[in-house]
Amino acid sequence: MKVTGNDIGMIGLGVMGSNLALNMADHGFSVAAYNRTEAVTREFAAQLRPEQNVRAYYTLDELVASLARPRRVMIMVKAGGPVDAVIGGLETLLDPEDIVIDGGNSHFTDTERRGRSLATKGLHFLGVGISGGEAGARRGPSMMPGGPEEAYQAVRPIFEAIAAQADGGPCVAYLGPGAAGHYVKMVHNGIEYGLMQLIAESYALMKEVLGLSNEELAEVYAEWNEAELDSYLVEITSAIFKRRDVPTGFYLIDLIRGEAEQLGTGMWTSQSAMDLRVPIPNIDIAVSMRNLSALDEERRQASMALAGPGEWGGEGPSQPTSGGRALGGYAGAGRALESHPPTVDTVRNALFAGMVITYAQGFALLRTASDALGYALHLADVASVWRGGCIIRSALLRQIKTVFEQSEGTPSLLLDREAAGLVAERRDDLVGAIEAGISKGVAVPGLMTALAYLDAYRVQWLPSNLIQAQRDYFGAHGYRRLDKEGTFHTDWLVEEGAE
């Protein structure tokens, strides 16, 4: 019998699409499923149980015909051309007031373009950022929808049912018009880059400076996850250090090449921040470090050509000799380490400060983008959506949500008294961790960037007056003065007092 009342269609049955379809069915919604490659659809259909309310279709026409009106169709395919191809196939099959949903990692400018185009045909378009990976898609992701609000209301019951739950509520909220949802997801991923870089640096410090074993690292991160660093990324870090490679018996982490790949969302975040003139240096450096990690052969050559601390013959970095949690004697150690040896607590506090600063940068970008792009974002809602299901979920986001609930107009998280205090009281440990890295030649650019951002943001005077004077000297760009209103220019080649 022909079915004509499915609640929603799912196009794209990869990891995310197939699991979202099953999640929807688990919550009582009937799902029509389709994949362009018929074999994928058949494989998915073969795994369905009779009681699961998911039906497989082998053409777009069949899928669209099976949907209740207004039709709701969700696209979960690779960003870029594939999304446009699916939309092109749907346009002639849908009617005005039908809703097209892109749940992939599309660039926000593509979402804006698609929304405008579909609106001319009377179709609604939602760009929905989804975070949580395979497990989140199946059991509860964080969802970030943007587009026409009336379209969101039509899918709201489905989204609220399948989203992660945190503090008694779903981790989904209507974020704003246009590409608001995909923009928020992009910044989520940028923050993710920054946090992962900081955690990697904490690993480097504890491994290379403190000499902790994989077993000790797993224990440390597990302990941290029970306190203020409670977060998904810290949780999985502990689990990673416990895993052994079955064939070899070695710890798997020690067999993985030090090359971090990327899909581009971190880079998009940096590019947008540059366009909007918002400083997000922790995200920028995280993107750069992934690029640097790919220069494997160059770094191998540099390890032989460039001497590190205490090295004179280019024989490569020294190895830690201490197996304890605080550094004892170490050949070539700097004076800072000898007088104030770092501890696990030093690294923990430095990491926490860096994470707060990274979140602050991301939310500052969202605030500026909201005004510049007309998204009218409520930052408390963003923090609420990120409390569960997503990759950057953490206990800290509950505090961030409270900050923006109490003062939506706060320009920066670092201007909140409590948040500022959390960072300020850990500044010395941030310095200590950085000094430890510098003394032993362990790169900690994320921590260094966090400290530099903090110190530059908290002072009224910056040496940028010299930069502006230089610009005026060679380019006659002018400058503003402290003692007079207006813009001034000096002919720097004419001697002072000369006519």
N, C-alpha and C positions, 0 to 999 in steps of 0.2 A: 504494500500500500504506500502511496506517495505521501511523504511527510511534508507539511507546510507550516509547522509551528515552532521550529527550532528557535531558541532564544538568541543565539549568537553564532556567527560563523568564524572559524579559525583557519586562516590561510598561512601555511608554513608549519610543518610538523617536525621541525628540528627539536633540539633539546628543550628550548624555552616554549615553543608553540605547543608541542605535544603535552608537556607538563601543565601548562596553563589550561589547556582544554580539559584535562583530567581533573584539575583542581575545580574548575567551574562545574563539571558534572558531579563531583563529590558534594557540592553545595546545592544540588537540586536543579541546576539549569541544564537544558538540553542544548548540546553543542553539535554543530555541523562542521566537520573537519575535512580539509583539502590540502594537498601538496601538489605542486606542479609536476614533480616526478611521480608517476603513478606507482612505481615500486615502493616508494616511501610510504605512500598512502596505504597500500596493501599490507605492508609490514606493520604499520601502526594499527590498522583494523584487525589484524590477526591477533594482536595482543589484548584487545578489548574483551572484557567479560560481558556476558549478556545483561547483567544488571546495571552496567555503566551506561549512562544516558548520553553516549557519543555516537554519532553516525558518520561514516566516511562517505565522501562524494568524490567523483573522479573528473568532474568538469566544474568550472566556475558557474555555468548556467544552472546546473543541478543544485549546487550549494546555495546560490542566491534564491532560487525558487523555493527552497525548503525553509526559508526564514520568515518569522513573523514580522509584521510591519509595525513601526518603522524598522527596516532591516538594520541589523548591527553586525558589522564585519570587522574582524580584527586581523591585522597583517603582522606576521612575525617572520620576516625574511631579512636577509642581509641588507644593511643600509645602502643607500645610493640608487643605482639603476634598477636593481630588482624591485624596490618599493614602487618606483615610477611605473615599472612594467605591470605590476599587479593592479595598481590604480587604473592604468590605462585599460586593462581588461574588465575592470568593474564598472567603469563610468557608463558604459552603454547598457549595463544590466540593472543599474540601480535607479530609483526614482527620487524626486525631491523629498527632503526630510529624512532620507536614509543616512546612516552614520558609518563613516569609514574611520578606523582606528589604527594608527601606526604605533606598535609597541616596541619597535626596535630602537637601536642607538643612532637615530638619524640626526644629522646636523640641524641645528635649530633654524638656519636660513632655508633649508630645504622644506622644513615643516611649514614655515611661513608661506613659502611659494605654493606648496600643495594646497594649503588651506584656502588661499585666495582663489586658486584655480577651481577647486571643487565648489566653492561658494557661488561662483557664477553659474553653476549648473543646479543650484539649489540643494547641494549635498553638504552635510556637516562633516568636519574633519577634526579628529582629536589626535594630538601627539602625546603619547603617554610614555614617560620614562619608567622603566621597570628595573629594579635591582634586587638581587638575592641569589642569582645563579640558578642552577638546576633545582636545588633543594627549595629555594624560595619560591620558584614558579610552581612547584608541586604542592608545597605546604603553606605558603603565605609570603608573597613578596612585598616590598615597599613599592608603591605605585604613585606616579607623579603626572597626573593628567592636566593638559592644557588645551584650550580651544573654546568653541561656543559653550556657554554654561548650560544651555538647554539640552545640548547633546550629552554633556556629562551627566545631567540628571537622568537621562534615559538609560545610561549604563551604570549609574551609581549603585543600584542594588547588587549587581554582579560584582563590581569592583570591591565594594565594602565587604562582601561575603568572602572573597578569595584572598584579600590582602592579609598581611601579617597583623597580629593583634599585639598591642603594647599598652600597658596601663589602662586596660579596659576598653580601648578603642581601636578601630582599624587604622593601619598605616597607609591611608590614602586620603587625599583631600583635593578638591578643585583648586588649582593654583592660579589660574588666570587665563586670559584670552591668547589667541595665536599660539606661538611656540613656547609658552611659559613652562609647560611640563618638560619638554625636551631640553630647554635651557637649564632648568633646575637639575635634571639628570646629568647634563654635561658637567655642571659645577660639582655635583656629587662625585663624579669620577675624577675630577681634578683634585678635590680634597683627598680622595682615595689614594691618588698618586703620592701626594705629600705625606700622608700618614704612613704609607708603606715604606717610603724612603727613610723616614725617621725610625721606624721599627727596625729596618735593616741596619741602620747605623748603631742602634742600641745593641744589636746582635754582634756587629763588628767590634764594638768596644769591649763587650763582655767576653768575646772569644779571643781577640788579639791582644787586649791589654790586661784583662783580668784572668784570662786563661781558663774560662769555664768550659766544661765538657758539654756534649750534647744533652746528657742526662740532667746536668745542673741547669742548663738553659731551659729545658722543658719545665723543670720545677719552678724556676724563677718566673717565667711567663705565666705559668698556671697561678702562682701566688699573686702576681700583679693583676690578673684577671678577676681576682676575688675582691679587689679594692677599687681605688679610684680609676685605674686603667681598664676597668671592666669594659670589654669591647669585643666584637666579633673578630677583628684582625689580630688582637692579642691572644684570643682564645685559640684560633687556628694555628698561630705561631707555636704555641706550646705543643699542640698535637703534631706539627710537622717535625719537631726535634725528636719525637719519640719513634717515628716510623723507620723501620729497617727495610733494606732491599732484600727480598727473599732469596734471589739467586746467589748474592755475594755475602750476605750477612752484615754488610756495612750499613751505617746510617745513610738513608736516602739523600738527606740534605748535602752530604759530602760528595755525592756523585752527580749533582746537578751543576751544569755549567753556569758561571756567573754572568749570564746574559739575560736581561729582563726585556721582554718584548712589549709592544704596546699597539693598541688598535686606533689610537689617534684622539680619543676624547680628552686626554690631558693636554695635548697640544692645542686642541680647539679651545679649551678653557684659557690657556695662556694667550692665544691669539685674540680672543674676545676681550680679555682684560687689557691687553695692549691697546686695542681699538678704543676702549672706554677709559683708558688711562687710570686703571685701578691696579695698585701694586699687589701682586700675589706671588712674591718671590719663592715661597716654599713649594708652590706648585711648579713654577718655572724651573727650579733647580732639580726637582724630581724628574721632570721630562728630560732635562739635559743629562742627568745621570743615567737614565735608561739608554739615551743615545751613546753616552760614553761607554756603557757596559758592552755595547755591540762592537766596539773597536778592540776585539780580542787580540788580534795579532799585533796591533800597534802597542797595546798595553804590555804584551809579552816582551816586545823589544825594549819598551821604556823601562821595564823592571830591571833590565840588565844595564841600561845606559844611564839611568838617573839614580843617584844615591839617595837613600832615605836618612832619617835621623840616626846619627852614630855610625853611619856607613861611609867608607872611603873608597871602596873598590868596586862599587856597583854590583855586589853579589846578591842583591835582593834583600827584602826586609827580614829583620830578625824575627824569631818566633818567641812567643811568650813562654816563660818557664814556670810561672806560678799557677798552681791548680786551684788556689783558693779564691774567695770572693773579693778579696782586696789585694792590690798589687804589693808585693814585697820588694825584694831586690830585683833589679832588672838592668842588665848591661845596657848602658847608653841612655838610661832614663833621664828625662829632663829634671831640672830642679823643682819644678812645680809638682811633679809626681813624687819626688823624694820627700818633700815636706808635707804634701797634702795628697796622699794616695787616694784615687777614686775608689768608690765602693759600688756595689749593686744599687744601693739606695741613691747614690749620685746619678747613676744612669737612669734610674726610674724617674726621678724628679725632673731630669733634663728632658726625657721623653714626654712626660706629661705637659711640661711647659711648651714644648714644641708643638704638641698636638693642639693645645688651646690656641696658640698663635696661628696655626694652619687653618683651623675652623674659622677663626676671626677673619682671615683673609678671604676665605670662600664666601662667608656671609656678607662681607663688605662688597664683594663683586656682585652678589645677588641684589643687594640694595641699589647699587648704581644702575645695573642692568634693568631692574624693575622700572625705574624712572625713565631711563633712556629709551627703552623698547616698549613701554606702555603695558607692562605685565601686571602692575598693581599687586605684587607679591606680598603676602603676609609671612614674614620670616618665622613667626612662631608656628605657623602651619607647616612650613618647610621642615623645621626641626622636629615637629610632631611626626611627620611622614617618615622621617629618617630614624625614629627611635627603634624601630624593629624591622626585620625583613631584609634590610639593605646591607651592603658591604661595610659601610662606615658607621653602622649602629654602635652606640656606646652609651654608657651611663652619663657621660658628659653632656649628651644632647638633651637630657631632661633639664639640666641646669640652663642650657642655652635656650630652650623653649621658654623657660620661666623668665629669662632676661628680656626676651622680645615680647612676651605677654605683658610684662610690666611697663615696658617702654618700647613700643613698636618703632619709634623714631630714632633709636640709638644708632649713631653712625657706625660704631664699631663695638664688637663684643669686648674689646679691651678698655672701653670707657665705662663698662659696668664695674662698680666698686668691688664686688665679690670676685668676678672673673679676673680683674686686674690684680687683686690680692693673690689669687692662686698662682699667677705667673710671677709676680714680684718676689714672693717668698721662695721661689725656686730658681731665681736668676743666678745665684751663686753656684748652684749645682749644674746649671746649664753651662756656665763658664768652666766649671771643673771638668765636666765631661768633654768639652771642646779642647781644653788644655791637654787632657789625657790623650785625645786623638792626635793632636798636633805633635806632642812630644814623642809619640811612637809611630808617626807617619801613617795613622789610620784616618782615611778620609771621612769626615763627618760634615759635608756641606749643608745638609738639611738643618742640623743643629746650629751651625754657624750662621746660616741665613736667618733662622728664627731669632737668634740673639741680635743680629744686626738690624732686623726689622723692628724688634722691640726697642732697641736703643735709639734708632732713628725716629720712631713714632712717638717716643715719650719726651723728646726734647723740643724746645721752641726754636733753637738755633741749629741750622745745618750749614755745612760749608758750601751749600749751593749758591751762596752769594758770589763766590769766586767763579763758579761755572757761568753764572749770568754775566759777570764782568768779562770773562773770556769771550762769551758769545757776542757781547757788545763790541769788544776789541776787534775781533776778526770779521764780524758780520753785521755790525751796526744794528743789533736786534733790540737795543734799549734795555732799560732796567727800571725798577721801582725803588724808591728810597724809603728809609725808615722815618725821616724827618720832614718829608714833603709829599704831597699828593701829586699824582701824574706819572708819566713815563719820561725818562731822561736818556740822553745819549751823550757820550763823551768821545771826543776825538783823541784817542789815546796816543796818537803819534805826535801830537802837539804838546810841548812841554808845559807843565803847570805854570799858570800865570802869563803865558805868552799870548799875544793877540792873534 
